Amino acid sequence: MITTDKFYHGETKKAPFFEGWYFKHQIGDEVYAFIPGYSIGEQGEKCPFIQVINHESSEVFHFDREVFMASEDRLFVKIGENTFSEEGITLALRSPSLTIEGTISYGEFTPLKRSRYAPSIMGPFSYLSFMECYHGILSMKHSLKGSLSWNGQLIEFTNGIGYLEKDWGSSFPATYLWVQCNQFTDSDARFFFSAAEIPFLSFRFLGIISVLQVGEEEYRLSTYDGAKISEIFREEGHLIIRIQQKNIELEMQVLAKEGHALMAPQQGQMSRIIREKASTEMTLIVRENKQEIFHQKGKAAGFEEVGNLQGHEY
């Protein structure tokens, strides 16, 4: 059984396998995300990496397998001189085109509500051992303190906002959408959404996992709770997605700009190229019993669209 998304799963895994963490940092409209990870290809080749993405560009750093270490009983990943944990990150990344050095400390994490039925955002699917890809959200929002030197320019992150999620398994879904935002105009709101084509035993289905936190309230929309996509369409440069779950209706309008290249796993190997927009704009609307309970604009939202879910049988 796989009941936790907090710690490293790869210590005893064989090919194919990958595990990666998405550490997002934003200050104002600027976003800087770091993705440490580890992959095992079909022939058993083991490859640690750190990917970097911001509003302007992306880059991947490759490392020898001997310099990777991750803890099985706490959140701690070390790749070369770089460390990633619940306390923060320390970076010493150098390439011909990019040098990043410094430390960012984290405040208290804002986790999801967990239960025996839903020990993670994947709900009861967390307990299955044969899923292609598992997803976890470790913090919807946390405070930042510290700075980074980015090609010699000092970037101050104190009073910024952090976010942390992760994935592990053998491959990313063939087709999926991903939206994440923790900076809305008028409230302390945090939002995550993903829809993906999921292989399951001998068939495939469109799986949805999504959560909106507003203060202490949490609204979970998911396939395992009966959520369905009612519409996906494009209008004036925006991707419009509408979801229905019992008496809750959720609509997101995402400015669908083309993103920068990232490497993604395919049968354990980081051989697939996807594109992510690290910072875009969105509008989120939620209705309960036909009454609007949330309608706000978000900024510095992350967005990925891989393949095309339009026309999919919802």
NUTORDO-740505 format. One record per residue (C-alpha): residue number from 1; z, x, y. Coordinates in steps of 0.05 Angstrom, whole numbers. Example, Ala and Ser with C-alpha at 12.3 -4.5 7.8 and 13.67 -1.06 7.14 Angstrom:
<sites>
<site><num>1</num><pz>156</pz><px>246</px><py>-90</py></site>
<site><num>2</num><pz>143</pz><px>273</px><py>-21</py></site>
</sites>
This chain:
<sites>
<site><num>1</num><pz>0</pz><px>0</px><py>0</py></site>
<site><num>2</num><pz>-15</pz><px>22</px><py>71</py></site>
<site><num>3</num><pz>38</pz><px>-8</px><py>115</py></site>
<site><num>4</num><pz>43</pz><px>40</px><py>173</py></site>
<site><num>5</num><pz>-5</pz><px>64</px><py>227</py></site>
<site><num>6</num><pz>44</pz><px>112</px><py>258</py></site>
<site><num>7</num><pz>37</pz><px>177</px><py>218</py></site>
<site><num>8</num><pz>-14</pz><px>221</px><py>185</py></site>
<site><num>9</num><pz>-46</pz><px>195</px><py>121</py></site>
<site><num>10</num><pz>-91</pz><px>253</px><py>102</py></site>
<site><num>11</num><pz>-44</pz><px>303</px><py>68</py></site>
<site><num>12</num><pz>-65</pz><px>282</px><py>-2</py></site>
<site><num>13</num><pz>-132</pz><px>250</px><py>13</py></site>
<site><num>14</num><pz>-196</pz><px>273</px><py>-19</py></site>
<site><num>15</num><pz>-268</pz><px>265</px><py>6</py></site>
<site><num>16</num><pz>-291</pz><px>225</px><py>42</py></site>
<site><num>17</num><pz>-236</pz><px>216</px><py>94</py></site>
<site><num>18</num><pz>-224</pz><px>219</px><py>169</py></site>
<site><num>19</num><pz>-165</pz><px>207</px><py>215</py></site>
<site><num>20</num><pz>-166</pz><px>207</px><py>290</py></site>
<site><num>21</num><pz>-121</pz><px>189</px><py>349</py></site>
<site><num>22</num><pz>-145</pz><px>164</px><py>417</py></site>
<site><num>23</num><pz>-100</pz><px>188</px><py>473</py></site>
<site><num>24</num><pz>-122</pz><px>155</px><py>538</py></site>
<site><num>25</num><pz>-97</pz><px>175</px><py>607</py></site>
<site><num>26</num><pz>-116</pz><px>142</px><py>672</py></site>
<site><num>27</num><pz>-98</pz><px>154</px><py>744</py></site>
<site><num>28</num><pz>-128</pz><px>102</px><py>791</py></site>
<site><num>29</num><pz>-200</pz><px>90</px><py>769</py></site>
<site><num>30</num><pz>-206</pz><px>157</px><py>733</py></site>
<site><num>31</num><pz>-198</pz><px>161</px><py>657</py></site>
<site><num>32</num><pz>-189</pz><px>223</px><py>614</py></site>
<site><num>33</num><pz>-185</pz><px>212</px><py>539</py></site>
<site><num>34</num><pz>-172</pz><px>262</px><py>483</py></site>
<site><num>35</num><pz>-187</pz><px>249</px><py>410</py></site>
<site><num>36</num><pz>-156</pz><px>298</px><py>361</py></site>
<site><num>37</num><pz>-177</pz><px>287</px><py>289</py></site>
<site><num>38</num><pz>-191</pz><px>314</px><py>220</py></site>
<site><num>39</num><pz>-248</pz><px>298</px><py>172</py></site>
<site><num>40</num><pz>-263</pz><px>313</px><py>99</py></site>
<site><num>41</num><pz>-337</pz><px>309</px><py>81</py></site>
<site><num>42</num><pz>-366</pz><px>288</px><py>15</py></site>
<site><num>43</num><pz>-367</pz><px>360</px><py>-10</py></site>
<site><num>44</num><pz>-295</pz><px>370</px><py>9</py></site>
<site><num>45</num><pz>-308</pz><px>408</px><py>74</py></site>
<site><num>46</num><pz>-249</pz><px>400</px><py>122</py></site>
<site><num>47</num><pz>-262</pz><px>399</px><py>197</py></site>
<site><num>48</num><pz>-210</pz><px>391</px><py>252</py></site>
<site><num>49</num><pz>-236</pz><px>373</px><py>321</py></site>
<site><num>50</num><pz>-217</pz><px>350</px><py>390</py></site>
<site><num>51</num><pz>-264</pz><px>305</px><py>430</py></site>
<site><num>52</num><pz>-258</pz><px>298</px><py>505</py></site>
<site><num>53</num><pz>-287</pz><px>241</px><py>547</py></site>
<site><num>54</num><pz>-281</pz><px>221</px><py>620</py></site>
<site><num>55</num><pz>-322</pz><px>180</px><py>669</py></site>
<site><num>56</num><pz>-374</pz><px>235</px><py>677</py></site>
<site><num>57</num><pz>-383</pz><px>269</px><py>609</py></site>
<site><num>58</num><pz>-360</pz><px>282</px><py>538</py></site>
<site><num>59</num><pz>-351</pz><px>344</px><py>496</py></site>
<site><num>60</num><pz>-327</pz><px>362</px><py>426</py></site>
<site><num>61</num><pz>-287</pz><px>423</px><py>406</py></site>
<site><num>62</num><pz>-289</pz><px>446</px><py>333</py></site>
<site><num>63</num><pz>-234</pz><px>486</px><py>298</py></site>
<site><num>64</num><pz>-222</pz><px>522</px><py>233</py></site>
<site><num>65</num><pz>-185</pz><px>481</px><py>180</py></site>
<site><num>66</num><pz>-127</pz><px>530</px><py>179</py></site>
<site><num>67</num><pz>-105</pz><px>514</px><py>250</py></site>
<site><num>68</num><pz>-94</pz><px>439</px><py>237</py></site>
<site><num>69</num><pz>-26</pz><px>410</px><py>223</py></site>
<site><num>70</num><pz>-1</pz><px>338</px><py>224</py></site>
<site><num>71</num><pz>66</pz><px>308</px><py>206</py></site>
<site><num>72</num><pz>73</pz><px>253</px><py>154</py></site>
<site><num>73</num><pz>139</pz><px>226</px><py>181</py></site>
<site><num>74</num><pz>129</pz><px>227</px><py>257</py></site>
<site><num>75</num><pz>73</pz><px>227</px><py>307</py></site>
<site><num>76</num><pz>57</pz><px>301</px><py>315</py></site>
<site><num>77</num><pz>-12</pz><px>334</px><py>311</py></site>
<site><num>78</num><pz>-26</pz><px>407</px><py>325</py></site>
<site><num>79</num><pz>-96</pz><px>437</px><py>328</py></site>
<site><num>80</num><pz>-96</pz><px>509</px><py>349</py></site>
<site><num>81</num><pz>-57</pz><px>515</px><py>414</py></site>
<site><num>82</num><pz>-62</pz><px>440</px><py>427</py></site>
<site><num>83</num><pz>-7</pz><px>390</px><py>410</py></site>
<site><num>84</num><pz>-5</pz><px>314</px><py>410</py></site>
<site><num>85</num><pz>58</pz><px>273</px><py>400</py></site>
<site><num>86</num><pz>98</pz><px>213</px><py>424</py></site>
<site><num>87</num><pz>129</pz><px>258</px><py>477</py></site>
<site><num>88</num><pz>62</pz><px>278</px><py>506</py></site>
<site><num>89</num><pz>5</pz><px>328</px><py>500</py></site>
<site><num>90</num><pz>-5</pz><px>403</px><py>514</py></site>
<site><num>91</num><pz>-76</pz><px>427</px><py>519</py></site>
<site><num>92</num><pz>-110</pz><px>495</px><py>518</py></site>
<site><num>93</num><pz>-184</pz><px>479</px><py>508</py></site>
<site><num>94</num><pz>-238</pz><px>529</px><py>525</py></site>
<site><num>95</num><pz>-314</pz><px>527</px><py>518</py></site>
<site><num>96</num><pz>-371</pz><px>557</px><py>559</py></site>
<site><num>97</num><pz>-375</pz><px>493</px><py>600</py></site>
<site><num>98</num><pz>-304</pz><px>465</px><py>600</py></site>
<site><num>99</num><pz>-234</pz><px>493</px><py>605</py></site>
<site><num>100</num><pz>-174</pz><px>446</px><py>603</py></site>
<site><num>101</num><pz>-101</pz><px>470</px><py>606</py></site>
<site><num>102</num><pz>-35</pz><px>436</px><py>620</py></site>
<site><num>103</num><pz>17</pz><px>387</px><py>597</py></site>
<site><num>104</num><pz>26</pz><px>312</px><py>605</py></site>
<site><num>105</num><pz>92</pz><px>279</px><py>585</py></site>
<site><num>106</num><pz>98</pz><px>206</px><py>564</py></site>
<site><num>107</num><pz>148</pz><px>153</px><py>580</py></site>
<site><num>108</num><pz>171</pz><px>99</px><py>531</py></site>
<site><num>109</num><pz>116</pz><px>69</px><py>489</py></site>
<site><num>110</num><pz>98</pz><px>-5</px><py>494</py></site>
<site><num>111</num><pz>85</pz><px>-24</px><py>420</py></site>
<site><num>112</num><pz>58</pz><px>-86</px><py>388</py></site>
<site><num>113</num><pz>104</pz><px>-137</px><py>357</py></site>
<site><num>114</num><pz>107</pz><px>-123</px><py>282</py></site>
<site><num>115</num><pz>126</pz><px>-167</px><py>223</py></site>
<site><num>116</num><pz>123</pz><px>-165</px><py>147</py></site>
<site><num>117</num><pz>59</pz><px>-207</px><py>152</py></site>
<site><num>118</num><pz>29</pz><px>-162</px><py>206</py></site>
<site><num>119</num><pz>58</pz><px>-92</px><py>202</py></site>
<site><num>120</num><pz>1</pz><px>-69</px><py>246</py></site>
<site><num>121</num><pz>-56</pz><px>-98</px><py>287</py></site>
<site><num>122</num><pz>-94</pz><px>-107</px><py>221</py></site>
<site><num>123</num><pz>-43</pz><px>-158</px><py>196</py></site>
<site><num>124</num><pz>-43</pz><px>-168</px><py>120</py></site>
<site><num>125</num><pz>-105</pz><px>-124</px><py>113</py></site>
<site><num>126</num><pz>-57</pz><px>-66</px><py>126</py></site>
<site><num>127</num><pz>-33</pz><px>-72</px><py>54</py></site>
<site><num>128</num><pz>-101</pz><px>-64</px><py>22</py></site>
<site><num>129</num><pz>-121</pz><px>5</px><py>-4</py></site>
<site><num>130</num><pz>-197</pz><px>-2</px><py>-4</py></site>
<site><num>131</num><pz>-215</pz><px>-17</px><py>68</py></site>
<site><num>132</num><pz>-271</pz><px>25</px><py>99</py></site>
<site><num>133</num><pz>-233</pz><px>36</px><py>164</py></site>
<site><num>134</num><pz>-161</pz><px>22</px><py>186</py></site>
<site><num>135</num><pz>-139</pz><px>14</px><py>259</py></site>
<site><num>136</num><pz>-72</pz><px>22</px><py>292</py></site>
<site><num>137</num><pz>-45</pz><px>13</px><py>362</py></site>
<site><num>138</num><pz>15</pz><px>57</px><py>377</py></site>
<site><num>139</num><pz>25</pz><px>42</px><py>451</py></site>
<site><num>140</num><pz>-9</pz><px>-10</px><py>495</py></site>
<site><num>141</num><pz>19</pz><px>25</px><py>557</py></site>
<site><num>142</num><pz>65</pz><px>82</px><py>577</py></site>
<site><num>143</num><pz>78</pz><px>123</px><py>639</py></site>
<site><num>144</num><pz>52</pz><px>193</px><py>650</py></site>
<site><num>145</num><pz>81</pz><px>255</px><py>683</py></site>
<site><num>146</num><pz>47</pz><px>323</px><py>691</py></site>
<site><num>147</num><pz>-20</pz><px>354</px><py>707</py></site>
<site><num>148</num><pz>-81</pz><px>387</px><py>677</py></site>
<site><num>149</num><pz>-126</pz><px>442</px><py>703</py></site>
<site><num>150</num><pz>-197</pz><px>418</px><py>691</py></site>
<site><num>151</num><pz>-246</pz><px>475</px><py>703</py></site>
<site><num>152</num><pz>-197</pz><px>503</px><py>753</py></site>
<site><num>153</num><pz>-186</pz><px>437</px><py>790</py></site>
<site><num>154</num><pz>-116</pz><px>409</px><py>786</py></site>
<site><num>155</num><pz>-111</pz><px>336</px><py>765</py></site>
<site><num>156</num><pz>-43</pz><px>303</px><py>776</py></site>
<site><num>157</num><pz>-26</pz><px>248</px><py>726</py></site>
<site><num>158</num><pz>44</pz><px>231</px><py>749</py></site>
<site><num>159</num><pz>51</pz><px>155</px><py>758</py></site>
<site><num>160</num><pz>-12</pz><px>145</px><py>716</py></site>
<site><num>161</num><pz>-20</pz><px>100</px><py>655</py></site>
<site><num>162</num><pz>-27</pz><px>120</px><py>582</py></site>
<site><num>163</num><pz>-52</pz><px>85</px><py>519</py></site>
<site><num>164</num><pz>-54</pz><px>107</px><py>446</py></site>
<site><num>165</num><pz>-91</pz><px>81</px><py>385</py></site>
<site><num>166</num><pz>-117</pz><px>111</px><py>320</py></site>
<site><num>167</num><pz>-166</pz><px>102</px><py>262</py></site>
<site><num>168</num><pz>-169</pz><px>128</px><py>192</py></site>
<site><num>169</num><pz>-210</pz><px>115</px><py>129</py></site>
<site><num>170</num><pz>-279</pz><px>137</px><py>105</py></site>
<site><num>171</num><pz>-327</pz><px>111</px><py>159</py></site>
<site><num>172</num><pz>-330</pz><px>72</px><py>224</py></site>
<site><num>173</num><pz>-360</pz><px>2</px><py>217</py></site>
<site><num>174</num><pz>-436</pz><px>0</px><py>220</py></site>
<site><num>175</num><pz>-433</pz><px>-51</px><py>276</py></site>
<site><num>176</num><pz>-375</pz><px>-63</px><py>324</py></site>
<site><num>177</num><pz>-349</pz><px>-77</px><py>394</py></site>
<site><num>178</num><pz>-288</pz><px>-46</px><py>426</py></site>
<site><num>179</num><pz>-256</pz><px>-63</px><py>493</py></site>
<site><num>180</num><pz>-190</pz><px>-37</px><py>520</py></site>
<site><num>181</num><pz>-157</pz><px>-45</px><py>588</py></site>
<site><num>182</num><pz>-86</pz><px>-35</px><py>614</py></site>
<site><num>183</num><pz>-97</pz><px>-41</px><py>689</py></site>
<site><num>184</num><pz>-107</pz><px>-112</px><py>716</py></site>
<site><num>185</num><pz>-105</pz><px>-136</px><py>787</py></site>
<site><num>186</num><pz>-44</pz><px>-181</px><py>792</py></site>
<site><num>187</num><pz>3</pz><px>-170</px><py>733</py></site>
<site><num>188</num><pz>32</pz><px>-122</px><py>682</py></site>
<site><num>189</num><pz>-21</pz><px>-139</px><py>629</py></site>
<site><num>190</num><pz>-50</pz><px>-98</px><py>572</py></site>
<site><num>191</num><pz>-110</pz><px>-117</px><py>530</py></site>
<site><num>192</num><pz>-146</pz><px>-94</px><py>467</py></site>
<site><num>193</num><pz>-204</pz><px>-125</px><py>429</py></site>
<site><num>194</num><pz>-248</pz><px>-104</px><py>372</py></site>
<site><num>195</num><pz>-299</pz><px>-142</px><py>329</py></site>
<site><num>196</num><pz>-333</pz><px>-108</px><py>271</py></site>
<site><num>197</num><pz>-376</pz><px>-121</px><py>211</py></site>
<site><num>198</num><pz>-328</pz><px>-108</px><py>153</py></site>
<site><num>199</num><pz>-349</pz><px>-92</px><py>81</py></site>
<site><num>200</num><pz>-300</pz><px>-127</px><py>35</py></site>
<site><num>201</num><pz>-307</pz><px>-126</px><py>-40</py></site>
<site><num>202</num><pz>-378</pz><px>-152</px><py>-53</py></site>
<site><num>203</num><pz>-392</pz><px>-184</px><py>15</py></site>
<site><num>204</num><pz>-385</pz><px>-172</px><py>90</py></site>
<site><num>205</num><pz>-351</pz><px>-211</px><py>145</py></site>
<site><num>206</num><pz>-342</pz><px>-207</px><py>220</py></site>
<site><num>207</num><pz>-270</pz><px>-185</px><py>232</py></site>
<site><num>208</num><pz>-233</pz><px>-194</px><py>298</py></site>
<site><num>209</num><pz>-170</pz><px>-160</px><py>321</py></site>
<site><num>210</num><pz>-145</pz><px>-171</px><py>392</py></site>
<site><num>211</num><pz>-81</pz><px>-173</px><py>432</py></site>
<site><num>212</num><pz>-62</pz><px>-190</px><py>504</py></site>
<site><num>213</num><pz>7</pz><px>-171</px><py>529</py></site>
<site><num>214</num><pz>30</pz><px>-201</px><py>595</py></site>
<site><num>215</num><pz>100</pz><px>-177</px><py>612</py></site>
<site><num>216</num><pz>141</pz><px>-194</px><py>549</py></site>
<site><num>217</num><pz>91</pz><px>-245</px><py>523</py></site>
<site><num>218</num><pz>41</pz><px>-227</px><py>469</py></site>
<site><num>219</num><pz>-21</pz><px>-266</px><py>450</py></site>
<site><num>220</num><pz>-52</pz><px>-244</px><py>384</py></site>
<site><num>221</num><pz>-122</pz><px>-267</px><py>365</py></site>
<site><num>222</num><pz>-147</pz><px>-244</px><py>298</py></site>
<site><num>223</num><pz>-188</pz><px>-263</px><py>237</py></site>
<site><num>224</num><pz>-124</pz><px>-267</px><py>195</py></site>
<site><num>225</num><pz>-97</pz><px>-318</px><py>245</py></site>
<site><num>226</num><pz>-161</pz><px>-360</px><py>246</py></site>
<site><num>227</num><pz>-197</pz><px>-331</px><py>307</py></site>
<site><num>228</num><pz>-272</pz><px>-340</px><py>311</py></site>
<site><num>229</num><pz>-325</pz><px>-315</px><py>360</py></site>
<site><num>230</num><pz>-358</pz><px>-376</px><py>389</py></site>
<site><num>231</num><pz>-409</pz><px>-340</px><py>434</py></site>
<site><num>232</num><pz>-436</pz><px>-271</px><py>450</py></site>
<site><num>233</num><pz>-489</pz><px>-264</px><py>504</py></site>
<site><num>234</num><pz>-511</pz><px>-223</px><py>564</py></site>
<site><num>235</num><pz>-513</pz><px>-244</px><py>636</py></site>
<site><num>236</num><pz>-528</pz><px>-201</px><py>698</py></site>
<site><num>237</num><pz>-509</pz><px>-136</px><py>664</py></site>
<site><num>238</num><pz>-446</pz><px>-163</px><py>632</py></site>
<site><num>239</num><pz>-431</pz><px>-175</px><py>558</py></site>
<site><num>240</num><pz>-396</pz><px>-243</px><py>552</py></site>
<site><num>241</num><pz>-353</pz><px>-255</px><py>490</py></site>
<site><num>242</num><pz>-316</pz><px>-320</px><py>477</py></site>
<site><num>243</num><pz>-264</pz><px>-329</px><py>422</py></site>
<site><num>244</num><pz>-229</pz><px>-391</px><py>396</py></site>
<site><num>245</num><pz>-164</pz><px>-391</px><py>357</py></site>
<site><num>246</num><pz>-130</pz><px>-459</px><py>349</py></site>
<site><num>247</num><pz>-111</pz><px>-481</px><py>420</py></site>
<site><num>248</num><pz>-126</pz><px>-413</px><py>451</py></site>
<site><num>249</num><pz>-193</pz><px>-395</px><py>483</py></site>
<site><num>250</num><pz>-207</pz><px>-324</px><py>506</py></site>
<site><num>251</num><pz>-267</pz><px>-301</px><py>547</py></site>
<site><num>252</num><pz>-282</pz><px>-230</px><py>568</py></site>
<site><num>253</num><pz>-337</pz><px>-208</px><py>614</py></site>
<site><num>254</num><pz>-350</pz><px>-133</px><py>608</py></site>
<site><num>255</num><pz>-396</pz><px>-93</px><py>652</py></site>
<site><num>256</num><pz>-437</pz><px>-62</px><py>596</py></site>
<site><num>257</num><pz>-456</pz><px>6</px><py>624</py></site>
<site><num>258</num><pz>-484</pz><px>59</px><py>577</py></site>
<site><num>259</num><pz>-432</pz><px>110</px><py>557</py></site>
<site><num>260</num><pz>-427</pz><px>183</px><py>537</py></site>
<site><num>261</num><pz>-438</pz><px>210</px><py>467</py></site>
<site><num>262</num><pz>-381</pz><px>216</px><py>417</py></site>
<site><num>263</num><pz>-381</pz><px>238</px><py>345</py></site>
<site><num>264</num><pz>-360</pz><px>185</px><py>294</py></site>
<site><num>265</num><pz>-345</pz><px>189</px><py>220</py></site>
<site><num>266</num><pz>-396</pz><px>170</px><py>166</py></site>
<site><num>267</num><pz>-370</pz><px>181</px><py>95</py></site>
<site><num>268</num><pz>-317</pz><px>228</px><py>122</py></site>
<site><num>269</num><pz>-365</pz><px>273</px><py>162</py></site>
<site><num>270</num><pz>-367</pz><px>270</px><py>238</py></site>
<site><num>271</num><pz>-443</pz><px>263</px><py>235</py></site>
<site><num>272</num><pz>-456</pz><px>198</px><py>271</py></site>
<site><num>273</num><pz>-466</pz><px>192</px><py>346</py></site>
<site><num>274</num><pz>-438</pz><px>132</px><py>383</py></site>
<site><num>275</num><pz>-432</pz><px>120</px><py>458</py></site>
<site><num>276</num><pz>-369</pz><px>102</px><py>496</py></site>
<site><num>277</num><pz>-359</pz><px>83</px><py>569</py></site>
<site><num>278</num><pz>-291</pz><px>111</px><py>587</py></site>
<site><num>279</num><pz>-284</pz><px>70</px><py>650</py></site>
<site><num>280</num><pz>-317</pz><px>4</px><py>666</py></site>
<site><num>281</num><pz>-299</pz><px>-64</px><py>697</py></site>
<site><num>282</num><pz>-282</pz><px>-129</px><py>662</py></site>
<site><num>283</num><pz>-256</pz><px>-199</px><py>674</py></site>
<site><num>284</num><pz>-209</pz><px>-233</px><py>624</py></site>
<site><num>285</num><pz>-197</pz><px>-308</px><py>621</py></site>
<site><num>286</num><pz>-148</pz><px>-342</px><py>574</py></site>
<site><num>287</num><pz>-138</pz><px>-417</px><py>566</py></site>
<site><num>288</num><pz>-84</pz><px>-452</px><py>526</py></site>
<site><num>289</num><pz>-95</pz><px>-526</px><py>511</py></site>
<site><num>290</num><pz>-154</pz><px>-523</px><py>560</py></site>
<site><num>291</num><pz>-108</pz><px>-500</px><py>616</py></site>
<site><num>292</num><pz>-122</pz><px>-432</px><py>647</py></site>
<site><num>293</num><pz>-62</pz><px>-386</px><py>638</py></site>
<site><num>294</num><pz>-94</pz><px>-318</px><py>655</py></site>
<site><num>295</num><pz>-154</pz><px>-300</px><py>698</py></site>
<site><num>296</num><pz>-157</pz><px>-229</px><py>724</py></site>
<site><num>297</num><pz>-203</pz><px>-170</px><py>735</py></site>
<site><num>298</num><pz>-190</pz><px>-105</px><py>699</py></site>
<site><num>299</num><pz>-212</pz><px>-35</px><py>717</py></site>
<site><num>300</num><pz>-216</pz><px>32</px><py>681</py></site>
<site><num>301</num><pz>-232</pz><px>-7</px><py>617</py></site>
<site><num>302</num><pz>-258</pz><px>29</px><py>555</py></site>
<site><num>303</num><pz>-320</pz><px>0</px><py>523</py></site>
<site><num>304</num><pz>-361</pz><px>14</px><py>460</py></site>
<site><num>305</num><pz>-419</pz><px>-27</px><py>433</py></site>
<site><num>306</num><pz>-448</pz><px>0</px><py>368</py></site>
<site><num>307</num><pz>-504</pz><px>-40</px><py>337</py></site>
<site><num>308</num><pz>-514</pz><px>-113</px><py>357</py></site>
<site><num>309</num><pz>-467</pz><px>-169</px><py>340</py></site>
<site><num>310</num><pz>-509</pz><px>-220</px><py>377</py></site>
<site><num>311</num><pz>-541</pz><px>-266</px><py>327</py></site>
<site><num>312</num><pz>-489</pz><px>-250</px><py>275</py></site>
<site><num>313</num><pz>-463</pz><px>-311</px><py>237</py></site>
<site><num>314</num><pz>-393</pz><px>-318</px><py>266</py></site>
</sites>
